[in-house]
Amino acid sequence: MTDFEYGPAEFIVAQFAGDRPSPGVVQAILDLVDTGTVRLLDLLFVSRAPSGEVQVSEFEDVGDEFGFASITLEASGLAGAEDVDDITELIEPGTSGAILVLEHIWAKDLANRFFAAGGSVVHAERIPAPVVNAVLAEAAD
């Protein structure tokens, strides 16, 4: 049986006020990595000036300064320039954000088991938490 070295990866774009992630945001990411829930493959930081000008900072340049000294990226550079250009458009002027590429460890295990049993994942789609909660709240009313 072949085991996948990496499982499915997901781009997550987080936006926040100010020029850097808050300590709570940093701690949330550190906790998920420390518990083995996710593997952080890549992480970039984006600042968008009120005029719309974008600055992208590599993890290696500001990660320690932002509180990520204990993190080592597993696949730095996975978020390619074209991906980053498209994703930075989601960050509103006057705010900053982070582009995370995460590997969900449970999804890697599931993909390995499907493959070992002769199956494969042919499609996966994530529904954002606010959408799930809004739909369920509406259905409950």
Protein Blocks (a to p, Z undefined) as FASTA:
>chain_A
ZZdfbdcddddddddedjbdcfklmmmmmmmmmnomaccfbdcdddddfkopacdddfkl
mmmmnopampccfbghklgfklmmmmmmmpcghiacdddddddfklmmmmmmmmmnopac
fbdcdddfklmmmmmmmmmZZ
